[in-house]
Every structure is written in structure tokens, then in C-alpha cells.
């Protein structure tokens, strides 16, 4: 074939190939049968599996007081609830019960009975944890040697904890807002400056169901950043009694 004709044929072939490439459809992703990855939505909508984790019980909540991380030394700590009664001379404690405890009580004192009596009689009239009933207060009681004192305000708790650097401390601090932290593997997540704690509380319209509450604990300050309705519409709704 003459050289001139050969060059013409090659030119046409290259042009045809280029045109075909320009109109070729983009490659499609292979079908694997797996769901596409999704980003972690900080708002945690109602369908989030994070809300299926169990609520922390009192022992799990108090376990946030890890002695190696707190700012104030203690040997024994109680989570206590006291029922108060309004009298003519003011509010007075009626009865108390211990909801949870950590550590060993009165191990380093010479007068163990006196230490035990002091532990039993130490009460507070203010609540560390927000609640609907002002006459039912919950707080901590710390014992270190012969010293026993209540922790009944958030500022006192922060003095005890120091820097909030564990998930357990973040849960405990979030609970002061009157919510119930969850105890799943990812119920506390690291965020810039602190932790995000996934919690629940009774729904304001259906007291037998919950709403999800997201609490950010940043630099020792717990703040509710989002709430979602977790009601199951197939269940009957129990409403709070009218005062």
C-alpha cells in the first residue's frame, strides 16, 4: 500500500477510536450486595441503632468515679437518694437510701463505728441530678479517712473530677442534667474539646416512652445539643397526671 494511503487510513482509525472513547459510558460500581457506607450523623435521627443500647444502671454510672482520674482523693463513694419533707422550720430529711457505691468504706480509720455512723448520717438537701420532684434529691457522699462530705452541686462535682478525660466521667456529668446515659460501646463519642454522650429521658407526652437526648460535655460543661422523638406509635401512651 502506498505510504500516503497508509497514513490516511491510520488517521481515520485514530479519529474513530477517539470519538468512541469520548462517548463511552462511565464505568459503574460493582454490585456487592453490601449497603453503601454512610456518615455518622451527629444529630442521631430516631432510627439510629445507637439508641438501642441499654440504660446505665446506678452502679455503672457511679463507676465513672475512677480513683486514678479524679482530682480529689477518696476511698469510698456513695450515690444516695434522700426524701425531704417541708416543715414549719424548713426542709428536713425524712429517709435515705444508698443506690450504688464504689470503693471500701472506713478501711483506714481507727474508729470504724464512728466512720460508719458519719457515712450513714451525711445527707444533702440539694440534688446533684436534675429531676421533677424537688423533695427527692440525689447526690454523692465521699469518704476519705475520717472525712465524710456530700457532693451535691455541679461545681463540687467538677472540683472532684478535675479534667473530664474519661467516658465514665462524661456520663456522670451528663446525668446531672436529669437524663439517663446509655451504656453501649459507642454511647460516648469523642468530639473536639470533650465527649458526646447518648442519653434518654422520659418523653414529656408519653411517660412510658422515651426521647433521645444528645449531650455534649465540653470543658466540663454538659449541654443538650439535640433531642429526638423515640416514641413507638403502636404502643399506648401513658400521660403524666394533671397536678
SVG drawing of the C-alpha trace seen along z (x, -y; Angstrom):
<svg xmlns="http://www.w3.org/2000/svg" viewBox="-55 -28 60 37">
<polyline fill="none" stroke="black" stroke-width="0.4" points="0.0,0.0 1.4,-3.4 2.7,-5.4 0.3,-8.3 -2.8,-6.0 -1.5,-4.2 -1.2,-7.4 -4.7,-8.3 -6.1,-5.0 -4.3,-5.4 -5.6,-8.9 -9.2,-7.8 -8.7,-4.8 -7.3,-7.1 -10.1,-9.6 -12.7,-6.9 -11.1,-5.5 -11.0,-8.9 -14.7,-9.5 -15.7,-6.2 -13.7,-6.9 -15.5,-10.3 -18.9,-8.7 -18.1,-5.6 -20.4,-5.5 -18.6,-5.9 -17.8,-2.7 -20.3,-1.5 -19.5,-0.4 -19.6,3.3 -22.7,4.8 -21.6,6.3 -24.8,6.7 -23.5,4.5 -25.0,1.2 -23.1,-1.9 -21.2,-3.4 -23.0,-6.4 -21.5,-9.2 -22.1,-9.3 -24.9,-11.9 -24.2,-13.9 -28.0,-14.5 -28.6,-10.8 -32.1,-10.5 -34.8,-8.3 -33.8,-5.2 -30.2,-5.3 -29.1,-1.9 -27.2,-3.9 -30.5,-4.3 -30.9,-0.5 -28.1,-0.4 -29.2,0.3 -29.5,-2.5 -26.7,-2.7 -27.7,-1.4 -26.6,-3.3 -23.6,-1.1 -22.4,-1.7 -23.0,-5.4 -21.1,-5.7 -18.2,-3.6 -17.4,-6.8 -15.6,-7.9 -12.3,-6.3 -9.9,-7.0 -6.9,-7.3 -8.5,-10.0 -10.3,-12.2 -8.8,-15.4 -9.7,-14.7 -8.6,-11.5 -11.3,-9.3 -11.6,-5.8 -15.4,-5.2 -18.2,-7.0 -22.0,-6.5 -24.8,-7.6 -27.5,-8.4 -31.2,-9.4 -32.9,-11.3 -36.6,-12.1 -37.2,-15.5 -40.2,-16.9 -41.3,-20.5 -41.8,-21.6 -42.6,-24.8 -38.9,-25.3 -37.8,-24.4 -36.9,-21.3 -35.8,-18.3 -34.6,-14.8 -37.0,-12.0 -35.3,-8.9 -32.3,-8.0 -31.2,-5.0 -27.9,-4.1 -28.4,-3.5 -24.8,-2.5 -21.3,-2.5 -17.7,-2.2 -14.5,-1.6 -14.2,-0.2 -15.7,-2.1 -13.8,-3.1 -10.7,-1.0 -8.1,-3.5 -9.7,-4.8 -9.1,-3.7 -12.7,-4.2 -14.7,-2.2 -18.1,-2.5 -17.8,-6.3 -16.9,-6.4 -19.9,-4.2 -22.3,-6.4 -20.9,-9.5 -21.4,-7.9 -25.0,-7.0 -25.9,-10.4 -24.3,-12.6 -27.2,-13.9 -27.8,-16.9 -30.9,-19.0 -30.0,-19.9 -29.8,-17.5 -26.8,-17.0 -29.1,-15.5 -32.0,-17.4 -35.4,-15.9 -39.1,-16.5 -39.5,-16.1 -37.7,-18.7 -38.3,-16.7 -36.3,-13.7 -32.7,-14.6 -29.8,-12.5 -26.1,-13.3 -22.8,-11.7 -21.2,-11.1 -17.4,-10.8 -15.3,-9.3 -11.5,-9.7 -10.2,-8.7 -12.3,-10.3 -13.5,-13.0 -17.0,-12.5 -18.7,-15.1 -21.6,-15.3 -21.2,-16.3 -24.5,-18.0 -23.7,-20.6 -22.2,-20.5 -19.3,-22.8 -18.5,-20.4 -18.5,-17.5 -16.2,-19.4 -13.8,-20.1 -13.8,-16.3 -13.4,-15.2 -10.9,-17.8 -10.4,-17.4 -13.1,-15.4 -10.9,-12.8 -12.8,-9.5 -16.2,-8.4 -17.4,-7.4 -16.8,-11.0 -18.6,-12.4 -21.6,-10.1 -21.7,-11.1 -21.6,-14.8 -24.3,-14.4 -26.6,-12.7 -26.7,-15.9 -29.0,-17.3 -31.6,-14.8 -31.1,-12.4 -30.2,-8.7 -26.9,-7.9 -26.7,-4.8 -24.1,-2.1 -23.3,-0.8 -19.9,-0.5 -20.4,-3.7 -22.7,-5.6 -19.9,-8.1 -18.0,-9.5 -15.0,-11.8 -15.6,-15.3 -13.5,-18.4 -12.8,-19.5 -14.7,-16.7 -17.3,-13.9 -20.7,-13.4 -23.0,-11.3 -26.0,-9.5 -28.8,-9.5 -32.6,-9.1 -35.3,-10.6 -39.0,-10.1 -41.0,-11.6 -42.9,-14.7 -46.2,-13.5 -45.9,-9.7 -44.2,-9.0 -43.9,-5.3 -41.7,-6.0 -38.5,-7.9 -37.0,-10.7 -33.3,-10.6 -31.1,-13.3 -27.6,-14.1 -25.4,-15.8 -22.0,-17.4 -19.6,-17.6 -17.0,-20.2 -14.5,-21.6 -16.6,-20.4 -19.9,-21.9 -22.7,-19.5 -25.1,-20.9 -28.1,-19.3 -27.5,-19.8 -30.3,-17.7 -33.4,-15.7 -35.4,-13.2 -38.8,-11.6 -38.3,-7.8 -42.0,-7.0 -43.3,-3.8 -46.7,-4.8 -48.0,-1.3 -47.9,-1.4 -50.4,-3.1 -49.3,-6.3 -49.3,-6.9 -49.6,-10.6 -48.5,-12.3 -51.2,-13.0 -52.6,-16.6 -51.4,-18.4"/>
</svg>
